[in-house]
């Protein structure tokens, strides 16, 4: 089980072992399990955005990619 982060702490990448700040939200669903309107989200740093997106896209799960609001990686 993970401990919730404080609200002021930047979200981190969902890639295994990565602790970098997330810059992208990869929104997806598995059509065999989820209603068409439901979206699950993986967060990605710039380094893992392509590999996580490719993993989801190869399975037909990726629905959209959006910048994470307030991401320190995208601002400045």
N, C-alpha and C positions, 0 to 999 in steps of 0.2 A: 504494500500500500504506500502511496506517496503522500507527503505532507503538503497541504495547500500552500502556495506562495502568497506573500503579502501582495496587496493590490498594487503597490507602487513598484514592484519588481517586474522587470521585463520578461515577457514570455520567452521560453527557450525552444529550440529546434526539437522536433519529434524523432529525428534520426537517432538510432541506437548509439549511445555513448557520447553524443554531441551535447555540449553545454552552451553553445553560441546563442546569441539573441535571435529570435525568429523575426524574419522580415516578410514572410509570405504565409498566407493561409490557403492550404489546398483543401478544397471542399469536395467531398465525395460521398457516394453511397453504393452499396451492393444491391442491385435490383432484385436479387433473389431473396434478400432478407429485409430490405427497407422499403417503406412507402416512397413513391417517386419524389415527393417534396422534401423528404428528410435529408439532411446533410450532416455528415460527420466531418470533423476538421483535423487535419494534421498541420502542424506548424513547421516551417522550414527556414533555415538560415540561407543566405545566398549560395553557399557551397553545396547544400543538399537539395535545393529547390528542384533541380533537373532530375536527380536520381529518384527522389520520392515521387515526383510527378510522373516519371516514366513507369515506375512500379505500378501506380494506380491506373495510369492510362492503358498499359498493356492488358489489364484485366477488365477494362471498360468501366472503371469505377469513377474516374476523375470527372467532375462536373464543372468546376471553375477554380481559378487561382486569383487571389486578391491580395493586395498589400495589407499587412497587419497595421491597423491604426496605431499611431504613436510609436512605431518601431524606431529605435535609435539607429538602426542600420540604414533606414531609408531617409531619415531626416538629416539634413546637414550635408 
